[in-house]
Amino acid sequence: MVSDALITWLRDSDPALRWQVERDLVHEPPEVWEATRARIATEGFGARLLALQDPDGQWAGGAFFPADFGPDTGEVGQPWTATTWTLVTLREWGLDPAVLRERRTAELLAENSRWEYQNLPYWGGEVDCCINAWTVANGIWLGADVTGIVDWFLEHRLPDGGWNCEWVEGSARSSVHSTLNSLKGLLAHDVATGGTEATRAARRSGEEYLLQRGLFRRLSTGEPVAPWVDRFAYPFRWFYSVLNAAEYFRQASLVDGTAPDPRMGDAIELVRAARQPDGTWLQARRHPGRVWFEVDVPAGEPSKWLTLFGSRVLAWWDAQATIR
């Protein structure tokens, strides 16, 4: 249960976060949270990002990297300001895509944006699984034709059932990062289109890859894949954690009408163990790299975003546990 004091704290936030609290934790009627969601375009974080869009439809002058980023800039970390990252952020916050469709964003990106990899056209994708997954989800959201990238995922699934962005370097073993991000793109496709037998099978395959590992263990030894699996940071970016993975499975179960898989149990307990006595989750770190502005607290402080995700995942899991 989420206390009244915690709900009050969570509701005192940007519309991008507040509408999700109203919908998923407070269970307000649609007219309440939809009104809050509509405010993303005109105030707070969402309005600030929208105001930073370039006339050519991009952000920071680039597809995945800012136009002024390069090996000689001396920057630490991945910049998070370019077009793809900004679109991912706005979409995940719940911005009404009509706002960007009215700006002809999809068309402008088709005309003006090219991937830094081999100058490939924006809506055609490139060779990185994670980049292609975000492009599928963003393209469907904005009304672009991304069927070619969806087919690419079916062709590039690895024998163990998942994906790895290093496949182009010869890797034949899947990665938890790449698999989770690929699944998010395929889920967005299936939600919007109903999916196909092939995309649903690919999604089941990737889900099974993670579930066989309990979301965080090595299949060979049963040991955690890395010490960062239970270190939660918002924004998630491309980084894997059991909270990020559990949130995907929560969304997928609601779409597919399926119960949580019991193989997630230990991962859920890692999420539960990270909850503080006051019901909050702490920011573990900030992923280094250039940002337009900060949207969450520094490391070590209670994070409203992580508290939303953690509370939502546990509520979903615990509700289904009573049924089981």
C-alpha positions in Angstrom: 0.0 0.0 0.0 1.1 3.5 -0.7 0.5 5.9 2.2 -1.5 9.1 1.9 1.6 11.1 2.7 3.6 9.4 -0.1 0.8 10.1 -2.6 0.7 13.8 -1.6 4.5 13.9 -2.1 4.2 12.2 -5.5 1.4 14.4 -6.7 3.5 17.5 -6.0 5.4 17.0 -9.2 5.6 17.8 -12.9 2.5 16.8 -15.0 4.6 14.2 -16.8 4.9 12.3 -13.5 1.7 13.4 -11.8 -0.8 12.0 -14.4 0.8 8.5 -14.0 0.4 8.7 -10.2 -3.2 9.7 -10.6 -3.9 6.9 -13.1 -1.9 4.0 -11.6 -1.6 4.6 -7.9 -4.7 6.7 -7.0 -6.9 5.3 -9.7 -8.6 8.6 -10.5 -11.2 8.6 -13.2 -9.9 9.2 -16.7 -11.1 12.8 -16.9 -8.8 13.6 -14.0 -5.5 12.1 -15.2 -6.2 12.9 -18.9 -6.5 16.6 -18.0 -3.2 16.4 -16.2 -1.6 14.5 -19.0 -2.7 17.2 -21.5 -0.7 19.8 -19.5 2.6 18.1 -20.5 2.6 20.1 -23.8 2.1 23.5 -22.1 4.0 23.4 -18.8 6.9 21.9 -17.0 9.4 19.4 -18.4 7.4 18.6 -21.6 6.9 22.3 -22.6 10.6 22.9 -22.0 11.7 20.1 -24.3 9.2 21.1 -27.0 10.6 24.6 -27.0 14.0 23.2 -27.8 13.1 21.6 -31.1 15.0 22.8 -34.1 13.2 24.2 -37.2 14.3 21.1 -39.1 12.4 18.8 -36.7 15.5 17.6 -34.8 16.9 18.4 -31.3 20.5 19.4 -30.9 21.0 19.1 -34.6 21.5 15.3 -34.7 19.8 11.9 -34.8 21.5 10.1 -31.9 24.3 12.6 -31.0 24.3 16.4 -30.9 25.7 18.0 -34.0 28.6 19.5 -32.0 29.5 16.2 -30.2 32.7 14.4 -31.2 35.8 12.6 -29.9 37.6 15.9 -29.3 34.9 17.5 -27.1 36.2 16.0 -23.9 32.7 15.2 -22.7 32.2 12.5 -20.1 29.4 10.0 -20.9 26.8 9.8 -23.7 25.0 13.0 -24.5 21.2 12.7 -24.0 20.0 15.8 -25.9 19.7 14.7 -29.5 16.6 13.8 -31.4 16.1 10.2 -30.5 16.6 10.6 -26.8 14.3 13.6 -26.7 11.5 11.8 -28.6 11.9 8.8 -26.2 11.6 11.1 -23.2 8.5 12.9 -24.5 6.8 9.6 -25.5 7.5 7.9 -22.2 6.2 10.9 -20.3 2.9 10.6 -22.2 2.9 13.7 -24.5 0.0 13.6 -26.9 1.7 12.8 -30.3 -0.7 15.1 -32.0 1.4 18.0 -30.7 4.4 16.8 -32.7 2.3 15.6 -35.6 1.0 19.1 -36.0 4.6 20.2 -36.3 5.2 17.6 -39.0 8.0 16.1 -37.0 7.9 12.7 -38.7 8.1 14.3 -42.1 10.8 16.8 -41.1 12.9 14.0 -39.7 12.5 12.0 -42.9 13.7 15.0 -44.9 16.5 16.3 -42.6 17.7 13.7 -40.1 20.3 11.0 -40.9 21.9 8.5 -38.6 25.5 9.1 -37.6 26.1 5.5 -38.7 26.7 5.5 -42.5 24.3 8.5 -43.0 21.3 6.2 -43.1 17.8 7.7 -43.3 16.2 8.3 -39.9 13.0 6.2 -40.2 14.9 3.3 -41.8 16.9 2.6 -38.7 20.5 1.5 -38.5 22.4 -1.5 -37.0 22.0 -1.0 -33.2 19.2 -3.0 -31.6 18.5 -0.4 -29.0 18.4 2.6 -31.4 16.2 0.6 -33.7 13.8 -0.3 -30.9 13.4 3.4 -29.9 12.9 4.3 -33.5 10.1 1.8 -33.9 8.3 3.1 -30.8 8.9 6.7 -31.7 7.9 6.2 -35.3 4.6 4.4 -34.5 3.8 7.2 -32.0 4.4 9.8 -34.7 2.8 8.0 -37.6 6.0 7.1 -39.5 6.4 3.9 -41.5 8.8 1.7 -39.5 7.7 -1.7 -40.8 11.2 -2.2 -42.2 12.8 -1.9 -38.8 10.2 -4.3 -37.3 11.1 -6.9 -39.9 14.8 -6.2 -39.1 14.2 -7.4 -35.5 12.7 -10.6 -36.7 15.8 -11.2 -38.8 18.3 -10.3 -36.2 17.1 -12.3 -33.2 19.9 -14.5 -31.9 19.7 -18.2 -31.4 19.3 -17.9 -27.6 16.1 -15.8 -28.1 17.2 -12.3 -27.5 19.2 -9.5 -29.1 22.6 -7.9 -28.8 23.7 -4.5 -30.2 27.1 -6.0 -30.6 25.9 -8.5 -33.2 27.5 -6.4 -35.9 30.9 -7.1 -34.1 30.2 -10.8 -34.3 28.4 -11.5 -30.9 26.1 -14.4 -31.0 24.9 -14.2 -27.4 22.1 -11.9 -26.3 22.5 -9.0 -23.9 20.0 -8.1 -21.1 20.3 -4.4 -22.1 19.7 -5.0 -25.8 17.0 -7.6 -25.3 14.9 -5.4 -22.9 15.1 -2.4 -25.2 14.2 -4.5 -28.2 11.2 -5.9 -26.4 10.0 -2.4 -25.6 10.1 -1.5 -29.3 8.2 -4.7 -30.3 5.6 -4.1 -27.5 5.0 -0.6 -28.8 4.4 -2.1 -32.2 2.1 -4.8 -31.0 0.1 -2.3 -28.9 -0.4 0.1 -31.8 -1.0 -2.5 -34.6 -2.2 -5.6 -32.8 1.1 -7.2 -33.9 1.6 -10.2 -36.1 2.2 -13.9 -35.3 5.9 -13.3 -36.0 6.3 -10.2 -33.8 4.4 -11.8 -31.0 6.6 -14.9 -31.2 9.7 -12.7 -31.2 8.5 -10.9 -28.1 7.8 -14.2 -26.4 11.3 -15.4 -27.3 12.9 -12.3 -25.8 10.8 -12.4 -22.7 11.7 -16.1 -22.2 15.4 -15.2 -22.5 15.0 -12.8 -19.5 12.6 -15.0 -17.5 14.9 -18.1 -17.8 17.4 -15.9 -16.0 15.0 -14.6 -13.4 15.6 -11.2 -14.9 19.1 -10.9 -13.3 21.0 -14.2 -13.1 23.5 -15.8 -15.4 22.0 -19.0 -16.9 25.3 -20.8 -16.5 26.0 -20.1 -12.8 22.9 -18.5 -11.3 25.0 -15.6 -10.1 23.8 -12.0 -10.8 24.8 -10.8 -14.3 26.4 -7.7 -12.8 26.3 -5.7 -9.5 24.1 -3.0 -11.1 21.0 -5.0 -11.6 19.5 -3.6 -8.4 20.9 -0.1 -8.6 18.0 2.0 -10.0 18.5 5.3 -11.7 16.0 7.6 -13.5 15.9 8.3 -16.4 16.5 4.6 -17.3 18.1 5.5 -20.6 19.4 2.2 -22.2 20.6 0.7 -18.9 19.2 -2.5 -17.6 17.9 -3.1 -14.0 15.4 -5.4 -12.5 13.1 -2.5 -12.0 13.3 -1.4 -15.6 12.7 -5.0 -16.7 9.8 -5.6 -14.2 8.1 -2.4 -15.5 8.3 -3.8 -19.1 6.7 -7.1 -17.9 4.0 -5.2 -16.0 3.1 -3.3 -19.2 3.2 -6.5 -21.3 1.0 -8.4 -18.9 -1.7 -5.6 -19.1 -1.5 -5.7 -22.9 -1.5 -9.4 -23.2 -3.9 -10.2 -20.4 -1.5 -12.5 -18.7 -0.5 -13.0 -15.1 3.0 -12.3 -13.8 5.5 -15.1 -14.4 6.6 -16.6 -11.0 10.1 -16.7 -12.3 10.2 -13.0 -11.7 9.8 -13.5 -7.9 13.4 -13.0 -6.8 13.8 -9.9 -9.0 10.6 -8.5 -7.5 12.1 -9.0 -4.1 15.2 -7.0 -5.1 12.8 -4.2 -6.0 11.0 -4.5 -2.7 14.3 -4.6 -0.8 15.3 -1.3 -2.3 12.2 0.5 -0.9 13.1 2.7 2.1 11.1 2.6 5.4 9.2 5.7 4.2 8.1 4.0 1.0 10.4 5.8 -1.3 13.2 4.5 -3.6 16.5 6.4 -3.7 18.3 7.6 -6.9 21.4 5.4 -7.2 23.2 7.5 -9.7 22.9 9.9 -12.5 24.1 8.5 -15.8 26.8 10.8 -17.0 26.3 12.9 -20.1 24.9 16.2 -21.4 21.3 16.8 -20.6 18.9 19.7 -21.5 18.0 19.9 -17.8 17.7 17.6 -14.8 14.4 15.8 -14.3 15.1 13.9 -11.1 17.1 14.2 -7.9 20.8 13.7 -7.3 22.2 10.3 -6.2 21.2 9.3 -2.7 18.0 11.3 -2.5 14.4 10.0 -2.7 13.3 9.9 -6.3 9.7 10.5 -7.2 10.1 8.8 -10.5 11.6 5.6 -9.1 9.0 5.6 -6.3 6.3 5.7 -9.0 7.9 2.8 -10.9 8.6 0.8 -7.8 5.2 1.3 -6.2 3.4 0.5 -9.5 5.4 -2.7 -10.1 4.8 -4.0 -6.5 1.1 -3.1 -6.6 0.8 -5.1 -9.9 2.8 -8.1 -8.6 1.1 -8.2 -5.2 -2.4 -7.9 -6.6 -1.8 -10.9 -8.9 -0.2 -12.8 -6.0 -3.5 -12.7 -4.1 -5.2 -14.2 -7.2 -2.5 -17.0 -7.5 
